[in-house]
Amino acid sequence: EFINVAPILNIDQADFVFKNIENELTIKETSEIAPFVSEEIIDECAKKEFDSNGIKELSKMAPYISNEVIDEFAKKEFESKGIKELVAIAPFISDELIDQFAKYEFETNGLKALTAIAPFISGESINEFVKREFETNGIKGLTTMAPFISEEIINECAKKEFETNGIKGLTTMAPFINEEILNECAKKEFEMKGIKELT
């Protein structure tokens, strides 16, 4: 089998053998030999697979597909199916493109729509989206993205939320708010309303 000899062949030899057997291989088998053939060959196979089945099956091959081709697939998939379909290959999509998709998705479907792809969105973009979400829906709208929001932005939102809704407004985000800020808010709440508001 090709998979057994591929590691000892040079790339040109591997490409030659691959071209003779590629029609016999499944996407899984192609993914297994991807490290041993050229990026050009992998890009060709990936294009065929994408044209037939979309992006889902390409996750195992994604590390070996060129950045340009991955971004091209991502654009097409995003246009037809949205951001959720990109999760499997998100680590291989360019940062700029991920942020571009995230911005469009945020403007169309709000912050919650970004949860699955949040680990791949830049901190700068997340903070921008969070500020806008906070202005519209308050702190409760930030919960799903909390692990990805900078401490500075969380604390800024927490202070504003406290001024508007008191300590109770902070409960959903409390695990992510700086302890010093929480203590400061709790102290103010106690001074204004007594102990019953803190329980």
C-alpha positions in Angstrom: 0.0 0.0 0.0 1.1 3.5 -0.8 0.7 4.7 2.8 3.4 2.2 3.9 6.0 3.3 1.3 5.1 7.1 1.1 7.4 8.0 4.1 10.5 6.6 2.3 9.8 8.2 -1.1 10.9 11.7 -2.0 8.0 14.2 -2.7 8.4 13.9 -6.5 8.2 10.1 -6.3 5.3 10.3 -3.9 3.4 12.7 -6.2 4.0 10.4 -9.2 2.6 7.3 -7.4 -0.2 9.3 -5.9 -1.3 10.6 -9.4 -1.6 7.0 -10.5 -3.8 5.8 -7.6 -5.6 9.0 -6.5 -9.0 7.9 -7.9 -8.9 4.8 -5.8 -8.4 6.6 -2.5 -11.0 7.8 -0.1 -10.7 11.2 1.5 -9.6 9.5 4.7 -6.8 7.7 2.9 -5.8 10.9 1.1 -5.6 12.6 4.5 -3.3 9.9 5.8 -0.8 10.4 3.0 -1.1 14.2 2.8 2.2 14.7 4.8 4.1 12.8 2.1 3.0 14.5 -1.1 3.3 18.1 -2.4 1.0 20.9 -1.3 0.1 21.2 -5.0 -1.3 17.7 -5.1 -3.1 18.1 -1.8 -4.7 21.4 -3.1 -5.9 19.6 -6.2 -7.5 16.8 -4.1 -9.0 19.3 -1.7 -10.6 21.2 -4.5 -12.2 18.0 -5.9 -13.4 17.1 -2.4 -14.7 20.6 -1.7 -16.6 20.7 -5.0 -18.2 17.3 -4.3 -18.9 17.5 -0.5 -18.1 21.0 0.8 -15.7 21.8 3.6 -16.7 19.2 6.3 -14.5 16.4 5.1 -11.4 18.5 4.7 -10.6 18.9 8.4 -8.1 16.1 8.5 -6.4 17.4 5.3 -6.5 21.1 6.3 -3.0 21.3 7.8 -1.6 20.3 4.4 -3.8 22.5 2.2 -2.3 25.8 1.1 -3.5 29.0 3.0 -4.8 30.5 -0.2 -6.9 27.4 -1.0 -8.2 27.1 2.5 -9.3 30.8 2.5 -10.9 30.3 -0.9 -13.0 27.3 0.5 -13.8 29.3 3.6 -15.2 32.2 1.6 -17.4 30.0 -0.5 -18.6 28.0 2.5 -19.3 31.1 4.6 -21.3 32.6 1.7 -23.5 29.5 1.3 -23.7 28.1 4.9 -22.5 30.7 7.4 -19.9 30.7 10.1 -20.8 27.5 11.9 -19.6 25.3 9.1 -16.1 26.7 9.4 -15.3 25.5 12.9 -13.6 22.3 11.7 -11.1 24.2 9.6 -11.0 27.5 11.5 -7.4 27.0 12.8 -6.2 27.1 9.2 -8.2 30.1 7.9 -6.3 33.4 7.9 -6.8 35.6 10.9 -8.0 38.5 8.8 -10.6 36.4 7.1 -11.9 34.9 10.4 -12.3 38.5 11.7 -14.0 39.5 8.5 -16.5 36.6 8.8 -17.0 37.3 12.5 -17.8 41.0 11.9 -20.4 40.1 9.3 -21.9 37.4 11.5 -22.0 39.7 14.5 -23.8 42.4 12.6 -26.2 39.9 11.1 -26.9 37.5 14.1 -25.3 39.0 17.2 -22.6 38.0 19.6 -24.1 34.5 20.4 -23.6 33.5 16.8 -19.8 33.7 17.3 -19.5 31.3 20.2 -18.3 28.3 18.3 -15.6 30.2 16.4 -14.6 32.5 19.3 -11.2 30.9 20.0 -10.1 31.9 16.5 -11.3 35.5 16.5 -8.8 38.2 17.4 -9.0 39.7 20.8 -9.3 43.1 19.3 -12.4 42.1 17.3 -14.0 40.3 20.2 -13.6 43.4 22.4 -15.1 45.6 19.8 -18.1 43.2 19.4 -18.5 43.0 23.2 -18.6 46.7 23.7 -21.3 47.0 21.0 -23.3 44.1 22.5 -23.1 45.6 25.9 -24.4 48.9 24.8 -27.4 47.2 23.2 -28.2 44.3 25.7 -26.2 44.9 28.8 -23.9 42.4 30.5 -26.3 39.4 30.2 -25.6 39.3 26.4 -21.9 38.7 27.1 -22.1 35.4 29.0 -21.5 33.0 26.1 -18.3 34.9 25.1 -17.0 35.6 28.6 -13.9 33.3 28.4 -12.7 35.1 25.3 -13.2 38.7 26.5 -10.3 40.6 27.9 -10.3 41.3 31.7 -10.2 45.0 31.0 -13.4 45.0 28.9 -15.2 42.7 31.4 -14.3 44.9 34.3 -15.3 48.1 32.3 -18.7 46.5 31.5 -19.1 45.2 35.0 -18.7 48.7 36.5 -21.2 50.2 34.0 -23.7 47.4 34.7 -23.3 47.9 38.5 -24.1 51.6 38.1 -27.3 50.8 36.1 -28.6 47.6 37.8 -26.7 47.1 41.0 -25.0 44.0 42.2 -27.7 41.6 40.9 -26.8 42.7 37.3 -23.4 41.1 37.7 -24.4 37.6 38.7 -24.2 35.9 35.3 -20.7 37.3 34.7 -19.4 37.1 38.3 -16.9 34.3 37.6 -15.2 36.4 35.0 -15.1 39.7 36.8 -12.0 40.7 38.7 -12.4 40.0 42.4 -11.3 43.5 43.3 -14.1 45.0 41.2 -16.7 42.6 42.6 -15.6 43.5 46.2 -15.8 47.2 45.4 -19.3 46.8 43.9 -20.4 44.6 46.9 -19.2 47.2 49.3 -21.0 50.0 47.5 -24.2 47.9 47.3 -24.0 47.2 51.1 -23.5 50.9 51.9 -26.5 51.9 49.8 -28.9 49.0 50.4 -27.7 46.8 53.3 -26.9 43.1 53.5 -30.2 41.8 51.9 -29.1 42.9 48.5 -25.9 40.9 48.7 -27.6 37.5 49.4 
